[in-house]
Amino acid sequence: MSNGMPPIIVVGAGPVGLTTALGLYFYGLPFALFEDDAELSLDTKAGTILTRTLEAFRRYGVADRVLAKALRVDEIGDVERATNTARPSVQTALLSDDTRYPFVINMPQHHLEPILRAAIDERSPGAFHLQHRLTSFPRDYPYLAYFADPEEWMILVRQPHCWRFLYPLAASVPEPTATEFRAKVIRFIGPVDEMEILNTIVYRIHHRVATQWRCDRVFLMGDAAHLITPMWALGLNTGILDAISLPWRLAWVARGWASDALLDGYAREQRPVAAEGSGEMAQAAHKYMAGQAATVKAMSGTAWANAATRTMLGVRLGVDDAGDWSMVKTDRGPFRVGDRIPDGVLHAGDGRPVRLHDLVDDSFVALYFTDVRRRPDIPADVPGLKHLIVSHRDAPLDGGLRGRSLFDVGDRFRQLMGCPRDTLVLVRPDDHIAAIAAMGAARAQDLYRQVVGQP
């Protein structure tokens, strides 16, 4: 599995760390998972797992185990407390054409984590280590540095005459003493010989997102990268978006299929989601719960759009540097570059129904929406890239394309996508659309090379 490469270190065995480890295993990458505590958390913490997270669990091989112990929910209700009247609920069944999981589940975090851990222990015995704390890695500090930590972040600023340290302080917590402040400094930067506190000041700060998510071979994920309100199940589930985005990139680089620049796309795409998208959703959640529903964009779309927003965190990633970080869907509309492609049902040449997300689990896929009877010239598959025709006519047995085409019954999937005929759609291993072009105007191989940074 390792091809001689050293293991990828995952620090922290919460849901994001555990899921990331499973993702690395899925892509054949060696890993070691470390947790500071002596056992997994027994706290309830997160309690609702959204559709998009279930899709990640499916890809990484644990969805069935999770579902067997969970309570499935196809309606998210909303009640006006003052009048005890119900407002329109979120109907997740409307997503049946988009996902194989048209529901969310209720499961406390301390029930979820053992399931994920058991899968890790079975697949990679000895890779999970309890009672191990990360104390340091090779680094130096520039004059402006941001330290992310799930318990307490810190900003380090070099002034002309001193160092300035900025920490979060809860409203009910007294200002730290000189001794406590010294301990905070040492916790982040290590022992110092002398320290003189020149001045302290307390001011308010809110939504916390790390400025830098990558430092060479170190990546921040989950709570280490962003601390988000648990309203609308944003905390855990936003973290799982990180665990969807990073592992396949590491695999492509490790296999020699992509340049190192592909790894920079992780922070470029995911940080705006956490900083802006989750912030927008958190603000919407507070307004909605405060009875200000009329001013909330997040619940102002169609019934389908509201369900997609609340269960799939319907973000359009900045795949082409022009993405919309918003998680809010207001209408279905044509799918665009950066959107998550629906997990539609198509039919293979041997008659089997095929789910689209299964096809992209470990490969880019170029989909050619055209009439297979015209025998389009489709390139040969290469490692990391497959080519498939999606046709509303079944492929004839004598056309040579039966095994490379998918029968789109009633032309439903193409219409769901909202793309014209003779369109090429390139899909990434994380289900997001990397490129859309007219057939003949662009080659899938060239688009793929641009995305992964191949010459």
One Martini backbone bead per residue (centre of mass of N, CA, C, O) as a GRO file, in nm:
protein
  455
    1MET     BB    1   0.055   0.063  -0.019
    2SER     BB    2   0.309   0.271   0.027
    3ASN     BB    3   0.561   0.266  -0.167
    4GLY     BB    4   0.771   0.372   0.073
    5MET     BB    5   0.612   0.575   0.215
    6PRO     BB    6   0.545   0.766   0.455
    7PRO     BB    7   0.335   0.845   0.687
    8ILE     BB    8   0.040   0.999   0.751
    9ILE     BB    9  -0.041   1.241   0.984
   10VAL     BB   10  -0.298   1.218   1.232
   11VAL     BB   11  -0.438   1.471   1.444
   12GLY     BB   12  -0.696   1.352   1.587
   13ALA     BB   13  -0.999   1.150   1.700
   14GLY     BB   14  -1.223   1.262   1.555
   15PRO     BB   15  -1.432   1.258   1.296
   16VAL     BB   16  -1.226   1.385   1.100
   17GLY     BB   17  -0.978   1.209   1.158
   18LEU     BB   18  -1.112   0.934   1.110
   19THR     BB   19  -1.207   0.994   0.818
   20THR     BB   20  -0.932   1.059   0.700
   21ALA     BB   21  -0.807   0.783   0.751
   22LEU     BB   22  -1.009   0.632   0.570
   23GLY     BB   23  -0.936   0.791   0.314
   24LEU     BB   24  -0.640   0.707   0.296
   25TYR     BB   25  -0.696   0.407   0.273
   26PHE     BB   26  -0.867   0.413   0.016
   27TYR     BB   27  -0.605   0.551  -0.146
   28GLY     BB   28  -0.339   0.394  -0.037
   29LEU     BB   29  -0.241   0.546   0.228
   30PRO     BB   30  -0.033   0.593   0.469
   31PHE     BB   31  -0.098   0.588   0.832
   32ALA     BB   32  -0.124   0.789   1.142
   33LEU     BB   33  -0.310   0.793   1.450
   34PHE     BB   34  -0.355   1.060   1.694
   35GLU     BB   35  -0.431   1.071   2.056
   36ASP     BB   36  -0.430   1.222   2.363
   37ASP     BB   37  -0.622   1.046   2.481
   38ALA     BB   38  -0.720   0.731   2.631
   39GLU     BB   39  -0.996   0.793   2.482
   40LEU     BB   40  -1.271   0.832   2.356
   41SER     BB   41  -1.519   1.030   2.352
   42LEU     BB   42  -1.815   1.073   2.586
   43ASP     BB   43  -1.938   1.298   2.450
   44THR     BB   44  -2.193   1.404   2.264
   45LYS     BB   45  -2.212   1.649   2.094
   46ALA     BB   46  -2.260   1.567   1.806
   47GLY     BB   47  -2.598   1.458   1.645
   48THR     BB   48  -2.586   1.539   1.329
   49ILE     BB   49  -2.595   1.383   1.006
   50LEU     BB   50  -2.536   1.452   0.689
   51THR     BB   51  -2.554   1.367   0.365
   52ARG     BB   52  -2.260   1.435   0.279
   53THR     BB   53  -2.133   1.257   0.500
   54LEU     BB   54  -2.255   0.988   0.404
   55GLU     BB   55  -2.103   0.992   0.136
   56ALA     BB   56  -1.826   0.964   0.266
   57PHE     BB   57  -1.882   0.696   0.412
   58ARG     BB   58  -1.931   0.535   0.156
   59ARG     BB   59  -1.655   0.569   0.023
   60TYR     BB   60  -1.506   0.462   0.307
   61GLY     BB   61  -1.693   0.202   0.416
   62VAL     BB   62  -1.930   0.301   0.672
   63ALA     BB   63  -2.237   0.355   0.626
   64ASP     BB   64  -2.382   0.094   0.714
   65ARG     BB   65  -2.286   0.099   1.009
   66VAL     BB   66  -2.410   0.369   1.082
   67LEU     BB   67  -2.709   0.315   0.998
   68ALA     BB   68  -2.756   0.071   1.200
   69LYS     BB   69  -2.725   0.305   1.457
   70ALA     BB   70  -2.943   0.497   1.336
   71LEU     BB   71  -3.158   0.781   1.284
   72ARG     BB   72  -3.380   0.846   1.044
   73VAL     BB   73  -3.439   1.165   0.861
   74ASP     BB   74  -3.701   1.334   0.643
   75GLU     BB   75  -3.753   1.572   0.866
   76ILE     BB   76  -3.718   1.925   0.936
   77GLY     BB   77  -3.829   2.096   1.187
   78ASP     BB   78  -4.042   2.396   1.278
   79VAL     BB   79  -4.102   2.596   1.576
   80GLU     BB   80  -4.310   2.829   1.721
   81ARG     BB   81  -4.303   2.889   2.047
   82ALA     BB   82  -4.521   3.109   2.114
   83THR     BB   83  -4.754   2.937   1.926
   84ASN     BB   84  -4.701   2.634   1.847
   85THR     BB   85  -4.617   2.652   1.541
   86ALA     BB   86  -4.565   2.541   1.220
   87ARG     BB   87  -4.324   2.550   0.996
   88PRO     BB   88  -4.172   2.484   0.729
   89SER     BB   89  -4.027   2.199   0.631
   90VAL     BB   90  -3.770   1.976   0.565
   91GLN     BB   91  -3.767   1.777   0.261
   92THR     BB   92  -3.553   1.516   0.179
   93ALA     BB   93  -3.705   1.353  -0.051
   94LEU     BB   94  -3.631   1.566  -0.282
   95LEU     BB   95  -3.328   1.413  -0.312
   96SER     BB   96  -3.358   1.136  -0.472
   97ASP     BB   97  -3.204   1.234  -0.749
   98ASP     BB   98  -2.915   1.312  -0.586
   99THR     BB   99  -2.934   1.071  -0.366
  100ARG     BB  100  -2.906   0.777  -0.157
  101TYR     BB  101  -2.949   1.002   0.095
  102PRO     BB  102  -3.270   1.128   0.169
  103PHE     BB  103  -3.123   1.200   0.456
  104VAL     BB  104  -3.079   1.214   0.795
  105ILE     BB  105  -2.897   1.170   1.108
  106ASN     BB  106  -2.914   1.040   1.439
  107MET     BB  107  -2.600   1.070   1.626
  108PRO     BB  108  -2.383   1.048   1.856
  109GLN     BB  109  -2.050   1.092   1.866
  110HIS     BB  110  -1.994   0.850   2.079
  111HIS     BB  111  -2.112   0.643   1.857
  112LEU     BB  112  -1.948   0.701   1.598
  113GLU     BB  113  -1.642   0.671   1.664
  114PRO     BB  114  -1.627   0.356   1.713
  115ILE     BB  115  -1.694   0.282   1.421
  116LEU     BB  116  -1.450   0.418   1.289
  117ARG     BB  117  -1.234   0.275   1.456
  118ALA     BB  118  -1.296  -0.018   1.380
  119ALA     BB  119  -1.226   0.017   1.081
  120ILE     BB  120  -0.931   0.091   1.127
  121ASP     BB  121  -0.840  -0.164   1.286
  122GLU     BB  122  -0.906  -0.364   1.052
  123ARG     BB  123  -0.734  -0.223   0.812
  124SER     BB  124  -0.503  -0.080   1.031
  125PRO     BB  125  -0.324  -0.219   1.235
  126GLY     BB  126  -0.162   0.010   1.459
  127ALA     BB  127  -0.244   0.317   1.358
  128PHE     BB  128  -0.371   0.364   1.643
  129HIS     BB  129  -0.299   0.631   1.892
  130LEU     BB  130  -0.297   0.672   2.219
  131GLN     BB  131  -0.151   0.897   2.418
  132HIS     BB  132  -0.078   1.128   2.186
  133ARG     BB  133   0.113   1.425   2.152
  134LEU     BB  134   0.154   1.716   1.992
  135THR     BB  135   0.446   1.931   2.029
  136SER     BB  136   0.606   1.923   1.741
  137PHE     BB  137   0.763   2.079   1.446
  138PRO     BB  138   0.922   2.190   1.200
  139ARG     BB  139   0.983   2.544   1.270
  140ASP     BB  140   0.913   2.887   1.212
  141TYR     BB  141   0.865   3.237   1.293
  142PRO     BB  142   0.711   3.478   1.183
  143TYR     BB  143   0.589   3.807   1.227
  144LEU     BB  144   0.322   3.649   1.124
  145ALA     BB  145   0.112   3.423   1.319
  146TYR     BB  146  -0.112   3.132   1.304
  147PHE     BB  147  -0.267   2.942   1.564
  148ALA     BB  148  -0.414   2.636   1.557
  149ASP     BB  149  -0.683   2.522   1.785
  150PRO     BB  150  -0.948   2.355   1.936
  151GLU     BB  151  -0.912   2.516   2.220
  152GLU     BB  152  -0.671   2.743   2.137
  153TRP     BB  153  -0.590   3.016   1.986
  154MET     BB  154  -0.315   3.202   1.808
  155ILE     BB  155  -0.148   3.523   1.774
  156LEU     BB  156   0.159   3.628   1.617
  157VAL     BB  157   0.334   3.946   1.683
  158ARG     BB  158   0.587   4.147   1.551
  159GLN     BB  159   0.726   4.405   1.701
  160PRO     BB  160   0.977   4.634   1.726
  161HIS     BB  161   0.985   4.571   2.074
  162CYS     BB  162   0.789   4.310   2.049
  163TRP     BB  163   0.556   4.065   2.148
  164ARG     BB  164   0.236   3.954   2.030
  165PHE     BB  165  -0.055   3.812   2.196
  166LEU     BB  166  -0.349   3.628   2.082
  167TYR     BB  167  -0.652   3.543   2.257
  168PRO     BB  168  -0.907   3.375   2.372
  169LEU     BB  169  -1.204   3.497   2.572
  170ALA     BB  170  -1.432   3.431   2.772
  171ALA     BB  171  -1.676   3.609   2.929
  172SER     BB  172  -1.646   3.432   3.219
  173VAL     BB  173  -1.338   3.484   3.204
  174PRO     BB  174  -1.068   3.576   3.343
  175GLU     BB  175  -0.795   3.732   3.334
  176PRO     BB  176  -0.490   3.642   3.305
  177THR     BB  177  -0.222   3.579   3.457
  178ALA     BB  178   0.111   3.582   3.436
  179THR     BB  179   0.137   3.274   3.469
  180GLU     BB  180  -0.081   3.194   3.263
  181PHE     BB  181   0.043   3.342   3.024
  182ARG     BB  182   0.307   3.187   3.015
  183ALA     BB  183   0.175   2.909   2.962
  184LYS     BB  184   0.057   2.982   2.690
  185VAL     BB  185   0.316   3.042   2.542
  186ILE     BB  186   0.458   2.767   2.587
  187ARG     BB  187   0.244   2.590   2.447
  188PHE     BB  188   0.320   2.714   2.155
  189ILE     BB  189   0.662   2.797   2.161
  190GLY     BB  190   0.789   2.732   2.418
  191PRO     BB  191   1.050   2.790   2.593
  192VAL     BB  192   1.156   3.071   2.796
  193ASP     BB  193   1.368   3.270   2.972
  194GLU     BB  194   1.213   3.552   2.927
  195MET     BB  195   0.934   3.760   3.071
  196GLU     BB  196   0.755   4.063   2.981
  197ILE     BB  197   0.470   4.237   3.069
  198LEU     BB  198   0.345   4.532   2.928
  199ASN     BB  199   0.045   4.447   2.819
  200THR     BB  200  -0.323   4.445   2.840
  201ILE     BB  201  -0.619   4.339   2.640
  202VAL     BB  202  -0.979   4.337   2.598
  203TYR     BB  203  -1.163   4.180   2.323
  204ARG     BB  204  -1.382   4.110   2.069
  205ILE     BB  205  -1.451   3.786   1.906
  206HIS     BB  206  -1.525   3.557   1.649
  207HIS     BB  207  -1.526   3.371   1.407
  208ARG     BB  208  -1.298   3.087   1.360
  209VAL     BB  209  -1.022   3.109   1.121
  210ALA     BB  210  -0.766   3.006   0.961
  211THR     BB  211  -0.539   3.150   0.749
  212GLN     BB  212  -0.352   2.889   0.753
  213TRP     BB  213  -0.366   2.543   0.614
  214ARG     BB  214  -0.064   2.544   0.497
  215CYS     BB  215   0.267   2.379   0.575
  216ASP     BB  216   0.370   2.215   0.347
  217ARG     BB  217   0.302   1.900   0.511
  218VAL     BB  218   0.082   2.075   0.666
  219PHE     BB  219  -0.264   2.025   0.771
  220LEU     BB  220  -0.571   2.169   0.824
  221MET     BB  221  -0.860   2.045   1.014
  222GLY     BB  222  -1.139   2.123   1.119
  223ASP     BB  223  -1.100   2.262   1.427
  224ALA     BB  224  -0.808   2.358   1.346
  225ALA     BB  225  -0.940   2.554   1.110
  226HIS     BB  226  -1.249   2.555   1.238
  227LEU     BB  227  -1.488   2.737   1.435
  228ILE     BB  228  -1.827   2.631   1.464
  229THR     BB  229  -2.134   2.632   1.494
  230PRO     BB  230  -2.381   2.383   1.581
  231MET     BB  231  -2.573   2.496   1.410
  232TRP     BB  232  -2.709   2.297   1.174
  233ALA     BB  233  -2.462   2.094   1.185
  234LEU     BB  234  -2.173   2.241   1.109
  235GLY     BB  235  -1.924   2.133   1.243
  236LEU     BB  236  -1.873   1.834   1.159
  237ASN     BB  237  -1.968   1.862   0.854
  238THR     BB  238  -1.755   2.068   0.764
  239GLY     BB  239  -1.514   1.882   0.832
  240ILE     BB  240  -1.583   1.658   0.622
  241LEU     BB  241  -1.518   1.829   0.375
  242ASP     BB  242  -1.213   1.804   0.426
  243ALA     BB  243  -1.216   1.479   0.410
  244ILE     BB  244  -1.288   1.498   0.100
  245SER     BB  245  -1.059   1.693  -0.026
  246LEU     BB  246  -0.762   1.577   0.060
  247PRO     BB  247  -0.698   1.268   0.005
  248TRP     BB  248  -0.702   1.265  -0.312
  249ARG     BB  249  -0.468   1.461  -0.347
  250LEU     BB  250  -0.252   1.292  -0.210
  251ALA     BB  251  -0.280   1.052  -0.404
  252TRP     BB  252  -0.204   1.193  -0.671
  253VAL     BB  253   0.079   1.277  -0.580
  254ALA     BB  254   0.188   0.997  -0.485
  255ARG     BB  255   0.134   0.866  -0.786
  256GLY     BB  256   0.219   1.096  -1.006
  257TRP     BB  257  -0.056   1.263  -1.127
  258ALA     BB  258   0.047   1.524  -0.969
  259SER     BB  259   0.106   1.820  -0.851
  260ASP     BB  260   0.156   2.012  -0.571
  261ALA     BB  261  -0.066   2.225  -0.647
  262LEU     BB  262  -0.317   2.055  -0.570
  263LEU     BB  263  -0.292   2.109  -0.258
  264ASP     BB  264  -0.369   2.416  -0.265
  265GLY     BB  265  -0.679   2.368  -0.328
  266TYR     BB  266  -0.783   2.304  -0.049
  267ALA     BB  267  -0.771   2.591   0.080
  268ARG     BB  268  -0.893   2.758  -0.152
  269GLU     BB  269  -1.178   2.607  -0.119
  270GLN     BB  270  -1.235   2.560   0.203
  271ARG     BB  271  -1.200   2.831   0.350
  272PRO     BB  272  -1.450   2.986   0.237
  273VAL     BB  273  -1.654   2.790   0.352
  274ALA     BB  274  -1.585   2.847   0.652
  275ALA     BB  275  -1.574   3.163   0.658
  276GLU     BB  276  -1.845   3.217   0.480
  277GLY     BB  277  -2.052   2.988   0.459
  278SER     BB  278  -2.078   2.923   0.766
  279GLY     BB  279  -2.134   3.211   0.849
  280GLU     BB  280  -2.397   3.243   0.696
  281MET     BB  281  -2.539   3.001   0.831
  282ALA     BB  282  -2.514   3.091   1.124
  283GLN     BB  283  -2.671   3.354   1.091
  284ALA     BB  284  -2.928   3.221   0.985
  285ALA     BB  285  -2.987   3.042   1.228
  286HIS     BB  286  -3.026   3.269   1.435
  287LYS     BB  287  -3.254   3.417   1.286
  288TYR     BB  288  -3.451   3.183   1.257
  289MET     BB  289  -3.470   3.121   1.568
  290ALA     BB  290  -3.564   3.441   1.613
  291GLY     BB  291  -3.799   3.492   1.384
  292GLN     BB  292  -3.629   3.590   1.095
  293ALA     BB  293  -3.709   3.436   0.819
  294ALA     BB  294  -3.746   3.670   0.601
  295THR     BB  295  -3.407   3.729   0.614
  296VAL     BB  296  -3.344   3.428   0.509
  297LYS     BB  297  -3.180   3.280   0.250
  298ALA     BB  298  -3.147   2.970   0.343
  299MET     BB  299  -3.500   2.966   0.345
  300SER     BB  300  -3.596   3.097   0.030
  301GLY     BB  301  -3.642   2.863  -0.144
  302THR     BB  302  -3.701   2.587  -0.250
  303ALA     BB  303  -3.759   2.286  -0.123
  304TRP     BB  304  -3.507   2.163  -0.247
  305ALA     BB  305  -3.304   2.384  -0.166
  306ASN     BB  306  -3.341   2.359   0.140
  307ALA     BB  307  -3.250   2.065   0.158
  308ALA     BB  308  -2.966   2.104   0.031
  309THR     BB  309  -2.862   2.310   0.235
  310ARG     BB  310  -2.914   2.136   0.510
  311THR     BB  311  -2.773   1.838   0.401
  312MET     BB  312  -2.530   1.927   0.166
  313LEU     BB  313  -2.395   2.186   0.162
  314GLY     BB  314  -2.445   2.347  -0.137
  315VAL     BB  315  -2.156   2.390  -0.251
  316ARG     BB  316  -1.955   2.599  -0.466
  317LEU     BB  317  -1.661   2.553  -0.568
  318GLY     BB  318  -1.333   2.700  -0.647
  319VAL     BB  319  -1.217   2.542  -0.903
  320ASP     BB  320  -1.196   2.819  -1.108
  321ASP     BB  321  -1.175   3.078  -0.911
  322ALA     BB  322  -1.525   3.123  -0.932
  323GLY     BB  323  -1.665   3.056  -0.682
  324ASP     BB  324  -1.930   2.982  -0.450
  325TRP     BB  325  -1.926   2.972  -0.102
  326SER     BB  326  -2.208   2.918  -0.078
  327MET     BB  327  -2.456   2.694   0.079
  328VAL     BB  328  -2.683   2.823  -0.080
  329LYS     BB  329  -2.997   2.725  -0.210
  330THR     BB  330  -3.267   2.851  -0.437
  331ASP     BB  331  -3.212   2.654  -0.683
  332ARG     BB  332  -3.137   2.438  -0.914
  333GLY     BB  333  -3.050   2.448  -1.190
  334PRO     BB  334  -2.778   2.452  -1.352
  335PHE     BB  335  -2.489   2.299  -1.360
  336ARG     BB  336  -2.162   2.381  -1.235
  337VAL     BB  337  -1.868   2.466  -1.173
  338GLY     BB  338  -1.820   2.310  -0.843
  339ASP     BB  339  -2.038   2.126  -0.829
  340ARG     BB  340  -2.223   1.876  -0.712
  341ILE     BB  341  -2.291   1.583  -0.840
  342PRO     BB  342  -2.524   1.379  -0.892
  343ASP     BB  343  -2.638   1.050  -0.775
  344GLY     BB  344  -2.713   0.900  -1.032
  345VAL     BB  345  -2.903   0.678  -1.239
  346LEU     BB  346  -2.760   0.427  -1.436
  347HIS     BB  347  -2.676   0.207  -1.727
  348ALA     BB  348  -2.511  -0.051  -1.809
  349GLY     BB  349  -2.428  -0.278  -2.057
  350ASP     BB  350  -2.524  -0.526  -1.849
  351GLY     BB  351  -2.781  -0.372  -1.684
  352ARG     BB  352  -2.672  -0.225  -1.456
  353PRO     BB  353  -2.705  -0.028  -1.203
  354VAL     BB  354  -2.559   0.307  -1.169
  355ARG     BB  355  -2.371   0.507  -0.967
  356LEU     BB  356  -2.195   0.787  -1.010
  357HIS     BB  357  -2.012   0.794  -0.750
  358ASP     BB  358  -1.878   0.516  -0.804
  359LEU     BB  359  -1.707   0.614  -1.058
  360VAL     BB  360  -1.541   0.852  -0.869
  361ASP     BB  361  -1.389   0.737  -0.623
  362ASP     BB  362  -1.086   0.679  -0.806
  363SER     BB  363  -1.168   0.907  -1.033
  364PHE     BB  364  -1.176   1.059  -1.308
  365VAL     BB  365  -1.464   1.174  -1.511
  366ALA     BB  366  -1.568   1.161  -1.847
  367LEU     BB  367  -1.866   1.305  -1.971
  368TYR     BB  368  -2.066   1.216  -2.263
  369PHE     BB  369  -2.335   1.398  -2.389
  370THR     BB  370  -2.465   1.165  -2.616
  371ASP     BB  371  -2.505   0.977  -2.910
  372VAL     BB  372  -2.398   0.654  -2.943
  373ARG     BB  373  -2.484   0.600  -3.248
  374ARG     BB  374  -2.243   0.805  -3.355
  375ARG     BB  375  -1.968   0.714  -3.259
  376PRO     BB  376  -1.780   0.846  -3.070
  377ASP     BB  377  -1.459   0.973  -3.002
  378ILE     BB  378  -1.301   0.797  -2.744
  379PRO     BB  379  -1.075   0.788  -2.527
  380ALA     BB  380  -0.852   0.637  -2.352
  381ASP     BB  381  -0.777   0.518  -2.067
  382VAL     BB  382  -0.622   0.642  -1.768
  383PRO     BB  383  -0.463   0.701  -1.501
  384GLY     BB  384  -0.725   0.890  -1.338
  385LEU     BB  385  -0.895   0.847  -1.628
  386LYS     BB  386  -1.226   0.837  -1.745
  387HIS     BB  387  -1.450   0.731  -2.020
  388LEU     BB  388  -1.803   0.831  -2.075
  389ILE     BB  389  -2.114   0.761  -2.202
  390VAL     BB  390  -2.419   0.957  -2.216
  391SER     BB  391  -2.728   0.799  -2.316
  392HIS     BB  392  -3.069   0.792  -2.440
  393ARG     BB  393  -2.933   0.555  -2.590
  394ASP     BB  394  -2.860   0.251  -2.646
  395ALA     BB  395  -2.600   0.047  -2.707
  396PRO     BB  396  -2.494  -0.121  -2.949
  397LEU     BB  397  -2.333  -0.426  -2.998
  398ASP     BB  398  -2.171  -0.318  -3.283
  399GLY     BB  399  -2.013  -0.032  -3.179
  400GLY     BB  400  -1.783  -0.063  -2.935
  401LEU     BB  401  -1.952   0.098  -2.667
  402ARG     BB  402  -2.097  -0.070  -2.447
  403GLY     BB  403  -1.862  -0.054  -2.212
  404ARG     BB  404  -1.866   0.298  -2.244
  405SER     BB  405  -2.174   0.314  -2.160
  406LEU     BB  406  -2.469   0.505  -2.048
  407PHE     BB  407  -2.799   0.463  -1.971
  408ASP     BB  408  -3.044   0.730  -2.008
  409VAL     BB  409  -3.340   0.720  -1.895
  410GLY     BB  410  -3.521   0.966  -2.051
  411ASP     BB  411  -3.293   1.185  -2.011
  412ARG     BB  412  -3.276   1.265  -1.700
  413PHE     BB  413  -2.983   1.339  -1.622
  414ARG     BB  414  -2.933   1.564  -1.825
  415GLN     BB  415  -3.171   1.737  -1.728
  416LEU     BB  416  -3.071   1.765  -1.439
  417MET     BB  417  -2.804   1.914  -1.528
  418GLY     BB  418  -2.866   2.127  -1.773
  419CYS     BB  419  -2.741   2.015  -2.039
  420PRO     BB  420  -2.648   1.992  -2.340
  421ARG     BB  421  -2.585   1.840  -2.600
  422ASP     BB  422  -2.264   1.770  -2.647
  423THR     BB  423  -2.132   1.736  -2.350
  424LEU     BB  424  -1.858   1.798  -2.133
  425VAL     BB  425  -1.788   1.629  -1.813
  426LEU     BB  426  -1.573   1.690  -1.540
  427VAL     BB  427  -1.500   1.467  -1.268
  428ARG     BB  428  -1.419   1.434  -0.949
  429PRO     BB  429  -1.346   1.234  -0.661
  430ASP     BB  430  -1.552   1.452  -0.492
  431ASP     BB  431  -1.804   1.518  -0.710
  432HIS     BB  432  -1.685   1.758  -0.855
  433ILE     BB  433  -1.686   1.993  -1.099
  434ALA     BB  434  -1.417   2.081  -1.322
  435ALA     BB  435  -1.570   2.071  -1.614
  436ILE     BB  436  -1.722   2.250  -1.903
  437ALA     BB  437  -1.790   2.139  -2.246
  438ALA     BB  438  -1.784   2.125  -2.570
  439MET     BB  439  -1.780   1.905  -2.797
  440GLY     BB  440  -1.471   1.986  -2.971
  441ALA     BB  441  -1.360   2.236  -2.791
  442ALA     BB  442  -1.253   2.002  -2.594
  443ARG     BB  443  -1.029   1.809  -2.400
  444ALA     BB  444  -1.017   1.604  -2.137
  445GLN     BB  445  -0.709   1.575  -2.106
  446ASP     BB  446  -0.651   1.881  -2.082
  447LEU     BB  447  -0.831   1.943  -1.842
  448TYR     BB  448  -0.697   1.746  -1.647
  449ARG     BB  449  -0.411   1.866  -1.652
  450GLN     BB  450  -0.492   2.139  -1.537
  451VAL     BB  451  -0.602   2.042  -1.264
  452VAL     BB  452  -0.330   1.859  -1.175
  453GLY     BB  453  -0.058   1.984  -1.315
  454GLN     BB  454   0.014   1.889  -1.589
  455PRO     BB  455   0.212   1.926  -1.882
   0.00000   0.00000   0.00000
